[in-house]
């Protein structure tokens, strides 16, 4: 039995294409992922980014869930400080009513955008993120069974016990998830610095809850796979360009791959991007399998959340198919670490 493996999708918009194209590609990928044995298909909340079509996260989750049958669909994540907990409870309660036992609610405490856009979202910038633990508890309350005298209810939502995950890239999220007894997903695919410390803290501090009897930690990893290592490295240059342009504050749509990435970035940019994308496995089936095996051994992950920003949709499908095969090929002792 292999370790569970899932997909994180930002609905990237490739250059020359539209948000409509990106959203249709997301559902198509989810349909393929279901056949390839992926456990979950999560979509991330981002705002004011012309290269991502995943801003209305709950809406896209409904679109993807309606086009699939068995795969779990959820948020990776909803940035809770942007929203009133009751609104999220109603949205995900509605999704859970439409697609029973298939909806996940992953929660983050960052805005998922810049400060100006955060203000446009009506986010309280004076400390709303400090209310994150209380907001998580409020959400749990709305998904619980209705209590006598309860004045505010989430309809749909009450009694549906939608699974909540805590997402993070620091020690804070790990400690909070452990304290609440919730599953934890670490965003090592773009912020790997505290991965090992956070995983250790989460597992050592975990307190069982009504949702989860023992700790369950998911690790994010970029996977770009192709028939050869050289082809995969070529495809990976799209993501590398994107990460470089973020540092230049010149974000755009996902660019096509290029032959020589060193002609695009400076040595300083290269070092910075390589550091942030350190949790990436790029190559053929054998290379990806070895890389994922090392990651699981190092982290003790219970599940892998695989991301892959690839310009060409067919190449992206092929990459995720290879990634699924790589995980299935892992030795049982490794897969169940």
N, C-alpha and C positions, 0 to 999 in steps of 0.2 A: 504494500500500500504506500503510495507516494504522499508527500506532504501536500496539503491543499495549495493551489496556486490560483491567483486572481489577477484582474486587470484594472489598472487605474488609467482613465481616459480624460484628457483635457479638451477633447474635440478640437484638435488643432486645425486651423484653416491654412492649407498650403497656398503659396503664392499662385495667383491666377485663378483661384477658386473662391467660393462663397461660403458663408455660414451654413446655408442650406446643404451644400455639398458635404461639409464637415459633419453635420448632424446625421445625414443619411449614411455616411461612412461609419459613424459610431454605431448605429444600429446594425449595420452589416457586419462589423467586427464582432459585436456582441452575439449575433446569430452564429457566426463561425466559432466563437469562443465556447459557446454552449456545446457544440459538437465535439470540441477538442478537450472537454473535461474541466474547463475553468470553473471555479466555485462561485466567484463574485465578479460583477462588472460595476465598478464605481466611477462616478463622475465628480469632477472637482469644481468648486465654485470660484470663478474669477470674474472680475469686472473691469471694464474700460481697457480691455486688451484686444486689439484688432486681430490677433493671431489665435484667439480661442473663442469657441462658440458655446462655452459651458456656463454662462452667467445665470440662467434660469434653471438651476440644478434640478429642482423637483419636477419641472416640466419635462426635461430631457429624460429623467429617470422613468417617468410614465411612458414616454415614447419608446424607450428601449425595452421596458418590461412588456409593453403590449406586443412587441415584435419578437419576443422570446417566450419560452415555455417553462424552463426549469431553473435557469441560472439565477442566482440572487443578484439584485440590482440595488445600488445604493449610492450614498454620497461619500466622497473622499476628499474633502468633506464639505458639509455646510459650515460656513464661518458664523458661528452662533452670535457673536457680538453685533452682527449686521441685522439681526432679526429679533422680534419678540418671540420668546419660547412658545407661546400659545399658537402663533402663526405656523411655526415649524411643526408643532404637534398636529395641527389640523392638516397641513400638507402631507406629512408622512403617514398620518392616520388614514387619510383618503387613499394614498398609495397602497397601504397595507390592506385596506378594505377591498381594493380592486385586485390586488395581487397577493393573496394570503401566503404568509410564510416565505416571502421572497424579497422583502424590503429590509435594507440595512440603513441605519442613520449614523454616519461618521461625523464627528463634531470637531471643529478646530476653533481656536480663539484669536487668530489673526484676521485682519480685514479682507485679505485676498485681493488687495488693490492698493493704490496710492492714497495719500491722506486726503487730497481734494475729492476724489471719488468716494471715499469713505463718508465724507460730509454729505455728498449728494445722496448717499444711501440712507441718510438720516441717522447715521451712527453717532452715538454720543462719544466724542473723542476725549472726554475728560475722565475716562476710567471705566468705561463699560466692560472692557475685557477683564477687569478685576472682579466682575460679577459672574465670571464664567462658571465657577463651581456651583453657585446658587442657581444659575440658569440651567445647568445640567440636571440638578435635582428637581427643578420645576418641570422640566420636560419629562423626567421619569414619573413624576406625580400625575401628569396628564395622561400617560400611557397606562397607568395602573387602573385597577377596578375603581369605579366611582364609589366614594365614601359617603355615608349619611351626612347630609348638610353641606356637601361640597358645592360651593357657589359657582365656580368657573370650571367648565368641562370642555374637553376637546372632542368634538363630534364631527366626523369620525376621529377615532384615536383612543378614547377611553376603553380600557380593557384589552387593547390589542397588543400591548407589551412589545412594541417595536424594538428590536435589538439596537442598543446604543454602543458606539465605539468612541474612544477618545483618540484623537490624532495629535501628533506633535513632533517636534524636532529638537526638544530640549528635555532637561530633567523634570520640568514642571508637569508636562503631560503624563510622563511615566509615573510620577508619584501620585497624581490625581487619579489616573486610571486604576492604580493599585489600591488606593484608598477606597474608591467607590466599587471595586470588584468588577471592573468592566474590561472588555478586550481592548488592546492597545495596538495602534498602528504607527510606526515610526517613519517619518518622511526622509529616509536616508537616500532616496533617489535624487534629492537636490540639496540636502543639508546633513551630511553623514558624520559630522564632527563628534556628536555625543551618542552615537549609536550604541556602542558597547556598554557605556556607563548607564544609559537609559534602560537598556534591556535587562541589565543586572539589577538595577533598582526596582524596576517593575516586578520582576519575578520574586525578588526577596521580600518586597513590601506588600505583596498582593494579599488582599483579604477577600475570602469567598463572599458572594452575594447571591441574591435570588436569581439574577441573570446568569451568573457564571460561577461554577464550583472551583475551578482552578484557572490559573493564568493562561492567557492566549495572546501571544505577541506576533504581530505581522510586521515584516520588514519590506520596505519599498526598494526596488532595484530597477534601474534602466536595463533593458535587454534589447539589443539590436542584433538580430541573427540573419544570416544568409547562407548560401551554399558554401562560401569560402570566407576565410577571415578577411581577405582583402575587400570583398564585396560589402561585408558588414561594416568595416571601417569607413568605407566610402559613404554608406547610408548614414552613418553616425555623424558625419560632418554637418548635416542639417541641424541636429540638436546642438552641436558645438557652436555653430554660427548663432543660433538663437540665444544661447547662454552668453555668448560674447556681446551680442547687441543689447542684452539686458544691462550689462555693465556699462555700455556706452549710452544708455538711455535712448536707444534708437530701436525700440521694439517694433516688430512688424509681423507679417504672416510668415509661416514656416517656409524657409527658403529651400530650394533644391540642393542636393549634395554637390560638393565640389571636389576636384581631384587632389588639391593640395591645401589642406587647412592652414598650414604654416604661412601661406601667403595672405591669409585673411586676418589672423590675430597677431598681436605683439607678444613677445616672450612673457611679459607680465600678465597679459590677458590669458595666455595659455595656462600659466601656473594657477591662476585664480579659477578658471573654468575646470581644469582637471581636478582641483581640490573639491569643488562642489559636486562634480560628477564622478567622484571616486567610487561610488557604489554603482558601477555600471559594468555590464558584461557584454562584450562585443565580439562576435565571431561566428564560426561555424557551429554545428550541433555539438561536436566534441568540445570545442572551446567553451561554449555556453554551459554545457553540462559540468565541466570542471569548475568554472567560475561560480555557479550556483551552489555546487557542493561545498566549496570553500566558505561561501557566505553563510550557509546554514550551520556549518561546523563552528564558525567564529561566533555567531550570534545566538545559537540555540533557537532560531525562529520556529514558530509553530505553523507559519503560513507565509507565502511569498506574494507580494503585491507588485506586479510587473507593469512597468510603464515603457512606452516606446514611441517616441516622436519621429516618425519616418515620413518623408515627403510623398512618396508614391504609395497609393492605397494598396495595390497588389503586393508590393514589397512589404508593407506593414502587415498584411494578413500572413504572408509567408513567414515573417519574423516571429509572430505570435504562435504560429503552428509549430515552428522549430522549438521555441521556448517551452511549449507544452510537452513536446517529446523529450526534451532535455530533463525536465522535472520527473517525468514518468520513468526515465532511465536510471534515476538515482538509486543507489543501494538502499534497501529498507532501513538499515541502521542509521544512515545519514538522513534519509527523508523523514524519519520519525524522531529526530534529535530534539 
